[in-house]
C-alpha cells in the first residue's frame, strides 16, 4: 500500500483505495493478518494529497477519495483518526481544491472538529496556515482561546490532548493519561462508530463522502 501511494503512476489514489478496501474485505473474511490500521488509511489519503500534478479529472477523483477515506476511518471498526489523519486530509484540500469561500468554510469546520477530538498536531497547524487567510485564522483561534503570533501558536491543552507527535512530548513526560476517543461513542453490531460527523463535498457535480454538510 505504501509503495503504491508513493509512486508516480497515474491513478495511484484510486489504486491505493482499492488495496485498502481489499484489506478490509479480507480481514472481515477472517484474515486478521490484513487488518488495516490508522496508517493504512493515512497512506491512502497521502496518495490523494500528492496527486496534485495529475489531470483535473484525476485531482477531483483524488479529493473525493481523500474525503471518503477519512470518513471511513472516522467510523471504522478497526481504528480511528490520529493527528496525521487530520493534517493529511487538510493537505489534500489545499493541494486538490481550488481556493474559494467553500474551501475556507470546509477548512474551518475540519479545524473545529480536530480541536474537539484533541488532535491538533504540527502537520495540521502547518496546513491550516496554508488553507486560511491570516485574519480568518486568528479569529478562528480566538474563538477557542488560542492565538497565533509571529509564527508561534498558543493552544489550549485540550486541543492537543490526543496528539502523538513532537508537540506531545512534554505531556508524555508528565505521564498524562490520553483520552480514549471511542469511549463515549456508540458503536453498531459490526463495531463501527455511530453518529460520527462526516465530510460532504461536491466536486465536478459529484457528491463524495457524506464533514458537516459542506460542499466546495
C-alpha positions as CSV (number, residue, x, y, z in Angstrom):
1,X,0.0,0.0,0.0
2,X,2.8,2.4,0.9
3,X,4.7,1.7,-2.3
4,X,1.6,2.4,-4.4
5,X,0.9,5.6,-2.5
6,X,4.5,6.9,-3.1
7,X,4.6,6.0,-6.8
8,X,4.2,8.5,-9.6
9,X,1.9,6.3,-11.7
10,X,-1.4,7.7,-12.8
11,X,-4.5,6.9,-10.7
12,X,-2.4,6.0,-7.6
13,X,-5.1,7.4,-5.3
14,X,-7.8,5.1,-6.7
15,X,-5.4,2.1,-6.7
16,X,-4.4,2.7,-3.1
17,X,-8.1,2.9,-2.1
18,X,-8.8,-0.4,-3.9
19,X,-5.9,-2.1,-1.9
20,X,-7.3,-0.7,1.4
21,X,-10.8,-2.0,0.6
22,X,-9.4,-5.4,-0.3
23,X,-7.6,-5.5,3.1
24,X,-10.8,-4.6,4.8
25,X,-12.8,-7.3,3.0
26,X,-10.2,-10.0,3.6
27,X,-9.9,-9.1,7.3
28,X,-13.7,-9.3,7.7
29,X,-13.4,-12.6,5.9
30,X,-11.2,-14.0,8.6
31,X,-7.6,-13.0,7.5
32,X,-6.6,-11.0,10.6
33,X,-3.1,-10.5,9.2
34,X,-4.5,-7.9,6.8
35,X,-6.3,-5.9,9.5
36,X,-6.0,-2.2,8.5
37,X,-4.8,0.4,11.0
38,X,-4.7,4.1,11.0
39,X,-1.5,4.2,9.0
40,X,-3.3,2.2,6.2
41,X,-6.0,4.9,5.9
42,X,-3.5,7.7,6.2
43,X,-1.4,6.2,3.4
44,X,-4.4,6.4,1.0
45,X,-5.1,10.0,2.0
46,X,-1.4,10.7,1.5
47,X,-1.6,9.3,-2.1
48,X,-4.6,11.6,-2.7
49,X,-2.8,14.7,-1.3
50,X,0.2,14.1,-3.6
51,X,-1.9,13.7,-6.8
52,X,-1.9,17.5,-7.4
53,X,0.2,17.2,-10.6
54,X,-2.4,14.9,-12.2
55,X,-5.1,15.8,-14.7
56,X,-8.1,17.9,-13.4
57,X,-10.3,14.8,-13.6
58,X,-7.9,12.8,-11.5
59,X,-7.4,15.6,-9.0
60,X,-11.2,15.7,-8.5
61,X,-11.3,11.9,-8.0
62,X,-8.4,12.1,-5.6
63,X,-10.2,14.7,-3.5
64,X,-13.3,12.6,-3.3
65,X,-11.2,9.5,-2.3
66,X,-9.4,11.5,0.4
67,X,-12.7,12.6,1.9
68,X,-14.3,9.2,1.6
69,X,-11.3,7.5,3.2
70,X,-11.2,10.0,6.1
71,X,-14.9,9.4,6.7
72,X,-14.4,5.6,6.6
73,X,-11.6,6.0,9.1
74,X,-13.8,8.0,11.5
75,X,-16.4,5.2,11.5
76,X,-14.0,2.3,11.2
77,X,-14.4,-0.8,13.5
78,X,-10.6,-1.3,13.3
79,X,-9.0,2.1,14.2
80,X,-9.6,5.8,14.5
81,X,-8.1,9.0,13.1
82,X,-4.9,10.5,14.6
83,X,-3.2,13.9,14.2
84,X,-1.7,12.8,10.9
85,X,-5.1,11.9,9.5
86,X,-6.4,15.4,10.1
87,X,-3.3,17.0,8.8
88,X,-3.2,14.9,5.7
89,X,-6.9,15.4,4.7
90,X,-6.4,19.1,5.1
91,X,-3.3,18.9,2.9
92,X,-5.5,17.1,0.3
93,X,-7.9,20.1,0.5
94,X,-5.1,22.5,0.0
95,X,-3.4,20.6,-2.9
96,X,-6.5,19.5,-4.8
97,X,-9.3,22.0,-4.2
98,X,-9.4,25.5,-5.7
99,X,-9.3,28.4,-3.3
100,X,-12.9,29.5,-2.5
101,X,-15.2,30.5,0.3
102,X,-16.5,27.0,0.3
103,X,-13.0,25.6,0.8
104,X,-12.4,28.1,3.6
105,X,-15.7,27.0,5.2
106,X,-14.7,23.4,5.0
107,X,-11.3,24.1,6.5
108,X,-12.8,25.9,9.4
109,X,-15.3,23.0,10.1
110,X,-12.5,20.5,9.9
111,X,-10.4,22.7,12.3
112,X,-13.2,22.8,14.9
113,X,-13.7,19.0,14.7
114,X,-10.0,18.4,15.0
115,X,-9.9,20.7,18.1
116,X,-12.8,18.8,19.6
117,X,-11.0,15.5,19.1
118,X,-7.8,16.9,20.7
119,X,-5.8,16.0,17.6
120,X,-4.3,19.4,16.5
121,X,-0.8,18.4,15.6
122,X,2.1,20.0,13.8
123,X,1.1,18.9,10.3
124,X,-2.5,20.2,10.8
125,X,-1.2,23.6,12.0
126,X,1.2,23.9,9.0
127,X,-1.7,23.1,6.6
128,X,-4.3,25.4,8.3
129,X,-1.8,28.3,7.7
130,X,-1.9,27.4,4.0
131,X,-5.6,26.9,4.0
132,X,-7.0,30.1,5.6
133,X,-6.2,33.8,5.3
134,X,-4.3,35.1,8.3
135,X,-7.1,37.2,9.7
136,X,-9.6,34.4,9.4
137,X,-7.3,32.0,11.2
138,X,-6.7,34.4,14.0
139,X,-10.4,34.9,14.5
140,X,-10.9,31.1,14.5
141,X,-8.2,30.6,17.1
142,X,-9.6,33.4,19.3
143,X,-12.9,31.6,19.4
144,X,-11.3,28.8,21.4
145,X,-8.9,30.9,23.5
146,X,-5.9,30.3,21.2
147,X,-3.6,32.7,19.4
148,X,-1.0,32.8,16.6
149,X,1.7,35.5,16.8
150,X,5.0,35.7,14.9
151,X,4.6,32.2,13.6
152,X,4.0,30.7,17.1
153,X,0.8,29.0,18.2
154,X,-0.5,29.1,21.7
155,X,-3.2,26.4,22.1
156,X,-5.4,25.1,24.8
157,X,-4.1,21.7,26.1
158,X,-7.5,20.2,25.2
159,X,-6.8,20.7,21.5
160,X,-3.6,18.6,21.6
161,X,-4.5,16.1,24.3
162,X,-4.5,13.1,21.9
163,X,-1.6,14.1,19.7
164,X,1.4,11.7,19.4
165,X,3.8,14.0,17.6
166,X,6.6,16.3,18.8
167,X,4.0,18.6,20.4
168,X,3.0,15.8,22.8
169,X,6.5,15.1,24.2
170,X,6.0,17.3,27.3
171,X,2.7,15.7,28.0
172,X,4.2,12.2,27.8
173,X,6.9,13.2,30.2
174,X,4.3,14.2,32.7
175,X,2.6,10.8,32.0
176,X,-0.7,12.3,31.3
177,X,-3.3,9.6,30.5
178,X,-4.6,10.0,27.0
179,X,-8.3,10.3,26.4
180,X,-9.9,7.3,24.6
181,X,-11.8,8.9,21.8
182,X,-14.1,6.0,21.4
183,X,-15.1,5.5,25.0
184,X,-18.2,7.8,24.7
185,X,-19.1,6.8,21.2
186,X,-21.9,4.3,20.5
187,X,-21.0,1.5,18.1
188,X,-23.1,-0.7,15.9
189,X,-23.1,-4.5,15.7
190,X,-20.0,-4.6,13.5
191,X,-18.1,-2.3,15.8
192,X,-18.3,0.8,13.5
193,X,-18.8,4.0,15.4
194,X,-22.2,5.6,15.0
195,X,-23.2,9.3,14.9
196,X,-19.8,10.5,13.8
197,X,-19.7,13.8,11.8
198,X,-18.8,13.2,8.2
199,X,-17.4,15.4,5.4
200,X,-19.6,16.1,2.4
201,X,-18.2,17.8,-0.7
202,X,-19.3,18.4,-4.3
203,X,-16.6,18.3,-6.9
204,X,-17.4,18.5,-10.6
205,X,-21.1,17.9,-9.8
206,X,-20.4,14.6,-8.0
207,X,-21.1,14.3,-4.3
208,X,-18.5,12.4,-2.3
209,X,-18.3,11.5,1.4
210,X,-21.4,12.3,3.5
211,X,-17.7,17.0,7.3
212,X,-20.7,18.5,8.3
213,X,-22.9,19.2,5.3
214,X,-20.5,21.4,3.4
215,X,-19.6,21.4,-0.3
216,X,-16.9,23.0,-2.4
